Amino acid sequence: MSVFERYLTLWVALCIVAGIALGHAFPDLFQAVGGLEIARVNLPVAALIWLMIVPMLIKIDFASLGRVREHWRGIGVTLFINWAVKPFSMAALAWLFVGYLFRPYLPADQINSYIAGLIILAAAPCTAMVFVWSHLARGEPHFTLSQVALNDVVMVVAFAPIVGLLLGLSAITVPWDTLVLSVVLYIVIPVVLAQFLRGRLLARGGEAALAGLLRVLQPLSLVALLATLVLLFGFQGEQILAQPIVIALLAVPILIQVYFNSGLAYLLNRIAGEQHCVAGPSALIGASNFFELAVAAAISLFGFNSGAALATVVGVLIEVPVMLSVVWIVNRSQGWYERGHAHASTLRSADPARDTA
């Protein structure tokens, strides 16, 4: 992990302080930046989001989709967690904690917006940082690459319907035109652009040229993330100063859903008899969030000042420490996991028809 990645939580905390201070000192400047919109898309933030997302997507080799059959059990478990469990479990946790248990301690006019932000955060699996988590968990790199590539393909068609469905179930008005525009702006176009750049670089200079560009873009990507957070907290500053407990309360359902989904994915892989080097990244992909997309979508749908934008930023704040804790659990439990894997392999060997059914 780079210094930026290792201490991301610290940088985010500093951005919170800087954003609140700057927003208080220069409110007119932040209002002017917030007003630079076309079709409810803030142009400065759109540029920053692209700087975040495109370098991450350049890493993805969609040709690796041909290898998904090599670890079909792990692929199946991760897809199930990412698209059939995680968004719905987060929605349930948001309704329980934000909509009920914590309601007396949160601004009444932002309750629905906080719920929306948590749903958006959980509706897209992580694209970039998961490569770091997988490496730290000694994960199978080809599985991680093929799983992320497959998730990116699914995200193009599934993100908007899932978000729309869950926001509708929460009785939150869904601006479908803005939601679809967000998918095109922050998923479709960056994927196409990143793959075009990747193809040109590999054709001209091979892997060395690709690695050289990524070395340049990676720091820019993280700087763009931090700049976006400064803007967000410049707008959110007054609300946070009035109720600083909001961030801690919003972190509770996020933490629960991370441990629940990673644990469920890990256990299902063990039951299925998948190798530990696949189960580890499967659990990590199943639990982590594509927070760059979530931040962009929340801003587009609900605006800078919304509780939705703040909720997605809380996900960024706790991303590194909570995912490192999941990596630690995966590594420390390898012996326990492999005893179950050996048992499942023995059962399959005794009944070959199970693998061909």
C-alpha positions in Angstrom: 0.0 0.0 0.0 1.2 3.5 -0.7 1.5 6.1 2.0 -1.7 7.7 0.7 -3.6 4.4 0.8 -2.2 3.3 4.2 -3.2 6.5 5.9 -6.4 7.2 3.9 -8.5 7.5 7.1 -6.1 10.2 8.5 -6.3 12.1 5.2 -10.1 11.9 5.2 -10.2 13.2 8.8 -7.9 16.1 7.9 -10.2 16.8 4.9 -13.1 17.0 7.2 -11.4 19.6 9.3 -10.1 21.5 6.3 -13.5 21.4 4.5 -15.4 22.6 7.6 -12.9 25.4 8.2 -12.8 26.6 4.6 -16.6 26.4 4.2 -17.0 28.5 7.3 -14.4 31.0 6.1 -15.4 31.2 2.4 -19.1 30.4 2.2 -19.6 32.4 -1.0 -16.8 30.5 -2.8 -18.3 27.1 -1.9 -21.8 28.3 -3.0 -20.3 29.4 -6.3 -18.7 26.0 -6.9 -21.9 24.3 -5.9 -23.8 26.3 -8.5 -21.6 25.1 -11.5 -24.1 22.5 -12.6 -25.6 21.2 -15.9 -28.6 18.8 -15.6 -28.0 18.6 -11.8 -24.4 17.4 -12.4 -21.8 19.5 -10.7 -19.0 20.1 -13.2 -16.0 20.4 -10.8 -17.0 17.3 -8.9 -17.6 15.4 -12.2 -14.1 16.2 -13.2 -12.7 15.1 -9.9 -14.7 11.9 -9.9 -13.4 11.1 -13.4 -9.9 11.6 -12.1 -10.7 9.1 -9.3 -12.4 6.5 -11.3 -10.6 6.3 -14.7 -7.1 5.3 -13.2 -8.8 2.5 -11.3 -10.7 1.2 -14.3 -7.5 1.2 -16.4 -6.3 -1.6 -14.2 -9.2 -3.8 -15.2 -8.6 -6.3 -18.0 -12.0 -7.4 -19.3 -10.3 -10.2 -21.2 -10.0 -11.9 -17.8 -13.7 -12.5 -17.9 -12.8 -15.7 -19.8 -11.3 -17.1 -16.6 -14.4 -16.8 -14.4 -15.1 -20.6 -14.8 -11.8 -21.5 -13.1 -13.3 -20.5 -9.7 -17.0 -20.7 -10.4 -17.9 -21.4 -6.8 -16.2 -18.2 -5.5 -17.6 -16.2 -8.4 -21.1 -17.4 -7.7 -20.8 -16.6 -3.9 -19.4 -13.1 -4.6 -22.1 -12.3 -7.1 -24.8 -13.5 -4.7 -23.4 -11.3 -1.9 -22.8 -8.2 -4.0 -26.1 -8.1 -5.9 -28.6 -10.2 -3.9 -27.6 -9.5 -0.3 -25.5 -6.4 0.3 -27.8 -3.7 -1.0 -30.8 -5.2 0.7 -29.0 -5.9 4.0 -27.8 -2.3 4.0 -31.3 -1.0 3.3 -32.6 -3.1 6.2 -29.9 -1.8 8.5 -30.4 1.8 7.4 -34.2 1.5 8.0 -33.5 0.0 11.5 -30.8 2.3 12.7 -31.3 5.6 10.9 -35.1 5.3 10.4 -35.9 4.0 13.9 -33.2 3.6 16.6 -31.2 6.7 15.9 -34.0 8.9 14.6 -34.3 11.0 17.8 -30.6 12.0 17.5 -30.5 12.9 13.8 -31.9 15.9 11.9 -35.5 15.0 11.1 -35.3 16.6 7.6 -32.3 14.4 6.6 -33.5 11.0 7.7 -34.6 9.8 4.3 -31.5 11.3 2.7 -29.2 9.4 5.1 -31.0 6.2 4.2 -30.6 6.9 0.5 -26.9 7.6 0.9 -26.3 4.3 2.7 -28.3 2.4 0.0 -26.3 4.0 -2.7 -23.0 3.2 -0.9 -23.9 -0.5 -0.8 -25.2 -0.8 -4.3 -21.9 -1.0 -6.1 -18.9 -3.3 -5.2 -15.4 -2.0 -4.8 -13.3 -1.7 -8.0 -9.8 -0.5 -7.1 -8.9 -0.8 -3.4 -10.0 -4.4 -3.4 -6.8 -5.3 -5.3 -4.9 -4.0 -2.3 -7.0 -6.0 0.2 -6.7 -9.1 -2.0 -2.9 -8.9 -2.1 -2.7 -8.4 1.7 -5.0 -11.5 2.2 -2.7 -13.5 -0.2 -5.7 -13.9 -2.6 -5.6 -15.5 -6.0 -4.9 -12.6 -8.3 -6.6 -14.0 -11.4 -9.8 -14.6 -9.4 -9.7 -11.0 -8.1 -9.2 -9.5 -11.5 -11.9 -11.6 -13.2 -14.4 -11.0 -10.3 -13.9 -7.2 -10.4 -14.2 -7.2 -14.2 -17.4 -9.2 -14.0 -18.8 -6.9 -11.3 -18.1 -3.8 -13.5 -20.1 -5.4 -16.3 -23.0 -6.2 -14.0 -22.8 -2.7 -12.4 -23.6 -1.1 -15.8 -27.0 -2.7 -15.9 -27.8 -3.4 -12.2 -26.7 -0.3 -10.3 -29.6 2.0 -11.3 -32.4 -0.6 -11.0 -31.3 -1.7 -7.5 -30.9 1.8 -6.3 -34.2 2.8 -7.8 -36.0 -0.2 -6.3 -34.6 0.3 -2.7 -35.1 4.1 -2.8 -38.7 3.4 -3.9 -39.2 0.9 -1.1 -38.0 3.7 1.3 -40.6 6.0 -0.1 -37.8 8.3 -1.4 -38.6 10.0 -4.7 -36.3 8.6 -7.4 -35.1 11.1 -10.1 -34.7 8.5 -12.7 -33.3 10.8 -15.3 -30.5 11.9 -12.9 -29.9 8.3 -11.8 -29.5 7.0 -15.3 -27.3 10.0 -16.2 -25.1 9.2 -13.2 -24.7 5.6 -14.4 -23.7 6.9 -17.9 -21.3 9.6 -16.6 -19.6 7.6 -13.8 -19.7 4.0 -15.0 -20.3 3.6 -18.8 -18.1 6.5 -20.1 -15.2 6.0 -17.7 -15.2 2.2 -18.5 -15.1 2.8 -22.2 -12.5 5.6 -21.9 -10.3 3.5 -19.5 -10.4 0.5 -21.8 -9.5 2.6 -24.8 -6.5 4.1 -23.0 -5.5 0.7 -21.7 -5.6 -0.8 -25.2 -3.6 2.1 -26.8 -0.9 1.9 -24.1 -0.5 -1.9 -24.3 -0.3 -1.7 -28.1 2.3 1.0 -28.1 4.5 0.3 -25.0 3.2 -2.9 -23.4 2.9 -3.5 -19.7 5.7 -1.0 -18.9 3.8 1.9 -20.5 0.7 0.9 -18.6 2.5 0.7 -15.3 4.2 4.1 -16.0 0.9 5.8 -16.6 -0.7 4.3 -13.5 2.2 5.5 -11.4 1.4 9.0 -12.5 -2.4 8.7 -12.3 -2.6 6.9 -8.9 -1.6 9.9 -6.8 -3.8 12.2 -8.8 -6.7 9.8 -8.2 -6.3 10.0 -4.4 -5.7 13.8 -4.5 -9.0 14.1 -6.5 -10.8 12.1 -3.8 -9.5 14.3 -1.1 -10.3 17.5 -3.0 -13.9 16.2 -3.4 -14.1 15.5 0.3 -13.0 19.1 1.1 -15.8 20.4 -1.1 -18.3 18.1 0.5 -17.4 19.0 4.0 -17.3 22.7 3.0 -21.0 22.4 2.4 -21.7 20.0 5.3 -19.7 21.9 7.9 -22.5 23.8 9.6 -24.6 20.7 9.9 -21.7 18.6 11.3 -20.8 21.3 13.8 -24.4 21.4 15.0 -24.6 17.6 15.4 -21.1 16.0 15.4 -22.6 12.7 16.5 -24.1 12.2 13.1 -20.9 10.7 11.6 -20.6 8.2 14.4 -24.2 7.1 14.1 -24.0 6.7 10.3 -20.9 4.5 10.8 -22.8 1.9 12.8 -24.9 0.3 10.0 -21.9 0.6 7.6 -19.7 -1.4 10.0 -22.3 -4.0 10.7 -23.0 -4.6 7.0 -19.2 -4.9 6.2 -18.7 -7.6 8.8 -22.0 -9.4 8.0 -21.4 -9.6 4.3 -17.7 -10.5 4.5 -18.5 -13.2 7.1 -21.4 -14.6 5.0 -19.3 -14.7 1.9 -16.4 -16.3 3.7 -18.6 -19.0 5.3 -20.4 -19.7 2.0 -17.1 -20.3 0.2 -16.0 -22.7 3.0 -19.3 -24.6 2.7 -18.9 -24.7 -1.1 -15.4 -26.1 -0.8 -13.6 -23.1 -2.4 -9.9 -22.6 -1.8 -8.9 -20.0 0.9 -7.0 -17.9 -1.6 -10.3 -17.4 -3.4 -12.5 -17.1 -0.3 -10.4 -14.3 1.1 -10.8 -11.9 -1.8 -14.4 -13.1 -2.3 -15.2 -11.9 1.3 -13.4 -8.6 0.7 -15.1 -7.9 -2.6 -18.4 -8.9 -1.0 -18.0 -6.4 1.8 -16.3 -3.4 0.3 -17.9 -0.5 -1.6 -17.2 1.6 -4.7 -17.3 4.7 -2.6 -16.1 7.0 -5.5 -19.2 6.1 -7.5 -21.4 6.4 -4.4 -20.2 9.9 -3.6 -20.7 11.0 -7.2 -24.2 9.5 -7.5 -25.3 10.9 -4.1 -24.2 14.4 -5.1 -25.9 14.1 -8.5 -29.2 12.8 -7.0 -29.4 14.8 -3.8 -26.8 17.6 -3.9 -23.8 18.7 -1.9 -25.8 19.7 1.2 -27.7 16.4 1.4 -27.5 13.8 4.1 -27.0 11.2 1.3 -23.7 12.8 0.3 -22.6 12.9 3.9 -23.5 9.2 4.4 -21.4 8.1 1.5 -18.4 10.1 2.8 -18.7 8.3 6.1 -18.1 5.1 4.1 -14.8 6.6 2.8 -13.8 7.6 6.4 -13.9 4.0 7.7 -13.0 2.1 4.6 -9.3 1.5 5.3 -9.4 0.4 9.0 -12.5 -1.8 8.7 -11.2 -3.5 5.6 -7.8 -4.1 7.1 -9.5 -5.7 10.1 -11.3 -8.1 7.6 -8.0 -8.9 6.0 -6.6 -9.7 9.5 -9.5 -12.0 10.3 -9.2 -13.8 6.9 -5.5 -14.4 7.4 -5.7 -15.5 11.1 -8.6 -17.9 10.3 -6.9 -19.7 7.5 -6.3 -22.9 9.5 -10.0 -23.1 10.5 -11.1 -22.4 7.0 -8.9 -25.0 5.4 -10.1 -27.7 7.7 -13.6 -27.1 6.4 -12.4 -26.9 2.8 -10.7 -30.3 3.2 -14.0 -31.8 4.5 -16.0 -30.3 1.7 -13.5 -31.7 -0.9 -13.7 -35.1 0.7 -17.5 -35.0 0.3 -17.3 -34.0 -3.3 -14.7 -36.8 -4.0 -17.1 -39.3 -2.4 -20.0 -38.1 -4.6 -18.6 -36.9 -8.0 -22.2 -36.3 -9.2 -22.4 -33.2 -7.0 -19.9 -31.4 -9.2 -21.7 -32.3 -12.4 -25.2 -31.7 -11.3 
